[in-house]
Amino acid sequence: MTLDILYFAWLRERIGLPRETVTTEAATVADLVAELSAREDRYALAFSDLSAVRVALDQDLADFDAPLAGVREVAFFPPMTGG
């Protein structure tokens, strides 16, 4: 499947891209993260602490065990705070 991947904040800075299109056979978000991390050190660094990363699938918050079937867009970003 082909996915649009978006990176925000420090993830974008570490990876060096705001977005990219990838072709993957990953079944879950965790599988996708593993594939991306294996690509290059910059991805491995960005995803080295998943407790500091959130994910949205087609603009809906999701967990790393969420399936990717039918998904078109995956966004990675740091946790948001507000007040």
Sequence and secondary structure as in RCSB ss.txt:
>XXXX:A:sequence
MTLDILYFAWLRERIGLPRETVTTEAATVADLVAELSAREDRYALAFSDLSAVRVALDQDLADFDAPLAGVREVA
FFPPMTGG
>XXXX:A:secstr
 EEEEEE THHHHHHT SEEEEE   SBHHHHHHHHHHH HHHHHHTS GGG EEEETTEEE TT B TT  EEE
EE      
